[in-house]
């Protein structure tokens, strides 16, 4: 302020003496300039002092700031801790409420379940259970909660429960038992299951009841039905066995006496009548045999043998037995057996012959012209067995596709009308199917109306290890009208009926069996009224 005042006085002096010379002006301003220099020196000192004061002030402010910063940090930490405690206190009631809500929801879910559920601790005290458990135990919640089974159940029930619980605790697996609750009227049969579970480092036992009263009653009724059915089946089998015996005995007598009369000297009319009697008796005996076999199969009383047999001989015998029927209808009857097929095998020749007779008989019955051929082949070879395919091919009427699924059913007929052309009981193919299944095989049919049928079945036949004869050439087909004089390379086993000589007057059967081994006929032997020609 003093400096500003001196500057103002200098300006006033200059304004008052504008024309003064330099000396006069210097004289006038000398006092003011001297005062101004003093002021400047004083200002410099003041500034230096002021600088020192500011430095000290800054140092003092720095120390205070550090102290204040540390205090502020401590206060901030305390504030955060207080805030966290406050939030925890505010959150605790909310979490407790959520836990209570969750527990209430769990209780409601358990109460809606249709089965009794319970939870026990390691000491056997009931911790959780639903309302259905209260109904089953016929106790209130207060009587069950926190108590063991000994406190509200009978001693017998409690002892069994302790044994089952101990097994579940020791094994760690689900333990399920059937129990009867006799306190109900009528008594309840229940399935009790229990398993050990772990939660929060603790182990609990979770269990539940399932009411199986209806299932047990149904099971008892089914067992009673099965026993009744078995008793009825045994009674039916015994009845059929007795009846078949009673029928077969006189039928065998009729057939025997008819055969004797046919061998006697009778006229043509008498022979025709007796042959009709014989055919009828044979048909009736065949029906009786079918019914008896079917009843045995249904009763599980039919056993399958495993004996060695000659496969070629079995096929030849089968065709010999059916050759008369084929000749009467003018059909060719032949077989084809590949040379690589083992000759001696092990199986049930009786049942194989029965199936073949049935299939060949059906083929002849449903074939009006042409022929029937039995073909054998190997489906698969194994170390101990061969799977052999038997196929019976005919040129008959065929089977419609929509009927093929039913022809193997019992008493089923493709034509079930009372005016059907072909007779039969409908048991033949059903018996064949069941016999093939008993021999661990399978049977099937391929057919079309007017194009014939092929019935084939595959069965495993065991190897015997018996030394076999040299393999024979393939079996060739002999058609009606075909001559037996064939070249050597055509060889094979021929079983045919087309070129058979007319039957002798006494009704004998003439069958040709030829095995080509050089093309020479070495014997023509007549046995009784039967003739056989062998080519070897």
MOGI-V487133 format. One record per backbone hydrogen bond with DSSP energy under -1.0 kcal/mol. CO is the residue of the C=O (numbers start at 1). NH is the residue of the N-H. E is the energy in kcal/mol with one decimal. If there is no record, write none. Layout:
{{CO;NH;E} {CO;NH;E}}
//
This chain:
{{1;5;-1.9} {2;6;-2.3} {3;7;-2.1} {4;8;-1.8} {5;9;-1.8} {6;10;-2.1} {7;11;-2.0} {8;12;-1.8} {9;13;-2.2} {10;14;-2.2} {11;15;-1.8} {12;16;-2.1} {13;17;-1.8} {21;25;-2.2} {22;26;-2.4} {23;27;-2.8} {24;28;-2.4} {25;29;-2.1} {26;30;-1.4} {29;33;-2.9} {30;34;-2.4} {31;35;-2.3} {32;36;-2.1} {33;37;-2.3} {34;38;-2.1} {35;39;-2.2} {36;40;-2.2} {37;41;-2.2} {38;42;-2.6} {39;43;-2.6} {40;44;-2.3} {41;45;-2.1} {42;46;-2.6} {43;47;-2.6} {44;48;-2.3} {45;49;-2.7} {46;50;-2.7} {47;51;-2.3} {48;52;-2.1} {49;53;-2.6} {50;54;-2.4} {51;55;-2.1} {52;56;-2.4} {53;57;-2.4} {54;58;-2.5} {55;59;-2.3} {56;60;-2.6} {57;61;-2.8} {58;62;-2.5} {59;63;-2.0} {60;64;-2.0} {61;65;-2.3} {62;66;-2.2} {63;67;-2.2} {64;68;-2.6} {65;69;-2.7} {66;70;-2.4} {67;71;-2.3} {68;72;-2.4} {69;73;-2.4} {70;74;-2.3} {71;75;-2.6} {72;76;-2.5} {73;77;-2.4} {74;78;-2.4} {75;79;-2.3} {76;80;-2.5} {77;81;-2.7} {78;82;-2.7} {79;83;-2.4} {80;84;-3.0} {81;85;-2.7} {82;86;-2.3} {83;87;-2.9} {84;88;-2.8} {85;89;-2.6} {86;90;-2.2} {87;91;-2.7} {88;92;-2.4} {91;95;-2.5} {92;96;-2.5} {93;97;-2.0} {94;98;-2.2} {95;99;-2.6} {96;100;-2.4} {97;101;-2.7} {98;102;-2.7} {99;103;-2.6} {100;104;-2.4} {101;105;-2.4} {102;106;-2.5} {103;107;-2.5} {104;108;-2.1} {105;109;-2.4} {106;110;-2.7} {107;111;-2.3} {108;112;-1.2} {116;209;-2.0} {117;130;-1.5} {118;207;-2.3} {119;127;-3.3} {119;128;-1.4} {120;205;-2.8} {121;124;-1.8} {125;121;-1.9} {126;146;-3.1} {128;119;-2.6} {130;134;-1.3} {131;135;-1.9} {132;136;-2.2} {133;137;-2.5} {134;138;-1.2} {134;139;-1.4} {141;144;-1.0} {141;145;-2.9} {144;147;-2.3} {147;126;-2.4} {148;151;-1.4} {149;152;-1.1} {149;153;-1.9} {154;158;-2.7} {155;159;-2.5} {156;160;-2.1} {157;161;-2.3} {158;162;-2.4} {159;163;-1.9} {160;164;-2.2} {161;165;-2.8} {162;166;-2.5} {163;167;-1.9} {164;168;-2.1} {165;169;-2.8} {166;170;-2.3} {167;171;-2.2} {168;172;-2.2} {175;194;-1.7} {177;192;-2.9} {179;190;-3.1} {181;184;-1.1} {181;188;-1.8} {188;181;-3.4} {189;212;-2.7} {190;179;-3.0} {191;210;-1.4} {192;177;-2.3} {193;208;-2.1} {194;175;-2.5} {195;206;-2.8} {197;204;-3.1} {199;202;-1.7} {202;199;-2.7} {204;197;-2.8} {205;120;-2.5} {206;195;-2.4} {207;118;-2.3} {208;193;-2.4} {210;191;-2.7} {212;216;-2.8} {213;217;-2.3} {214;218;-2.7} {215;219;-2.6} {216;220;-2.6} {217;221;-2.5} {218;222;-2.7} {219;223;-2.6} {220;224;-2.4} {221;225;-2.4} {222;226;-2.9} {223;227;-2.6} {224;228;-2.5} {225;229;-2.9} {226;230;-2.9} {227;231;-2.4} {228;232;-2.7} {229;233;-2.9} {230;234;-2.7} {231;235;-2.5} {232;236;-2.8} {233;237;-3.1} {234;238;-2.7} {235;239;-2.5} {236;240;-3.2} {237;241;-2.8} {238;242;-2.6} {239;243;-3.2} {240;244;-3.2} {241;245;-2.1} {242;246;-2.5} {243;247;-2.5} {244;248;-3.3} {245;249;-2.0} {247;251;-1.9} {248;252;-2.8} {249;253;-1.6} {250;254;-2.5} {251;255;-2.9} {252;256;-2.5} {253;257;-2.5} {254;258;-2.4} {255;259;-2.4} {256;260;-2.0} {257;261;-2.5} {258;262;-2.4} {259;263;-1.2} {261;264;-1.3} {264;266;-1.1} {267;271;-2.2} {268;272;-2.4} {269;273;-2.4} {270;274;-2.6} {271;275;-2.4} {272;276;-1.7} {273;277;-2.1} {274;278;-2.8} {275;279;-2.5} {276;280;-2.4} {277;281;-2.6} {278;282;-2.7} {279;283;-2.4} {280;284;-2.5} {281;285;-2.6} {282;286;-2.4} {283;287;-2.2} {284;288;-2.4} {285;289;-2.5} {286;290;-2.4} {287;291;-2.6} {288;292;-2.4} {289;293;-2.8} {290;294;-2.7} {291;295;-2.4} {292;296;-2.2} {293;297;-2.5} {294;298;-2.6} {295;299;-2.0} {296;301;-2.6} {297;300;-1.1} {307;347;-2.3} {309;345;-2.1} {310;314;-2.2} {311;315;-2.1} {312;316;-2.7} {313;317;-2.9} {314;318;-2.0} {315;319;-2.3} {316;320;-2.3} {317;321;-2.1} {318;322;-1.2} {322;326;-1.8} {323;327;-2.7} {324;328;-2.4} {325;329;-1.1} {326;331;-2.9} {327;330;-1.1} {332;372;-3.2} {334;374;-2.5} {336;376;-2.6} {337;475;-1.3} {338;341;-1.4} {343;311;-3.0} {345;309;-2.5} {346;462;-1.9} {347;307;-3.3} {348;352;-2.2} {349;353;-2.7} {350;354;-1.9} {351;355;-2.3} {352;356;-2.6} {353;357;-3.0} {354;358;-2.0} {355;359;-2.6} {356;360;-3.1} {357;361;-2.5} {358;362;-2.3} {359;363;-2.4} {360;364;-2.6} {361;365;-2.4} {362;366;-2.4} {364;367;-1.0} {366;397;-1.9} {370;332;-1.8} {372;334;-2.1} {373;393;-3.0} {374;336;-2.9} {375;391;-2.9} {377;389;-3.2} {380;387;-3.0} {384;463;-2.4} {385;382;-2.7} {386;461;-3.0} {387;379;-3.2} {387;380;-1.0} {388;459;-2.0} {389;377;-1.7} {390;457;-2.3} {391;375;-3.2} {392;455;-2.1} {393;373;-2.8} {397;450;-3.2} {400;403;-1.6} {403;406;-1.2} {406;409;-1.9} {409;412;-1.5} {417;420;-1.2} {426;411;-1.0} {426;412;-1.1} {427;431;-2.7} {428;432;-2.3} {429;433;-2.8} {430;434;-2.1} {431;435;-2.7} {432;436;-2.7} {433;437;-2.1} {434;438;-2.3} {435;439;-1.5} {436;441;-2.8} {437;440;-1.9} {442;458;-2.5} {444;456;-2.3} {446;454;-2.1} {448;451;-2.2} {452;448;-1.4} {453;394;-2.3} {454;446;-1.8} {455;392;-3.0} {456;444;-2.6} {457;390;-2.9} {458;442;-1.7} {459;388;-2.2} {461;386;-2.8} {462;346;-2.4} {479;482;-2.1} {484;486;-1.5} {487;490;-1.3} {488;491;-1.6} {494;514;-1.3} {504;507;-2.0} {509;531;-1.2} {514;494;-1.7} {520;536;-1.2} {523;534;-1.3} {525;532;-2.7} {527;530;-2.7} {530;527;-3.6} {531;511;-1.9} {532;525;-1.7} {533;513;-1.7} {535;515;-2.5}}
//
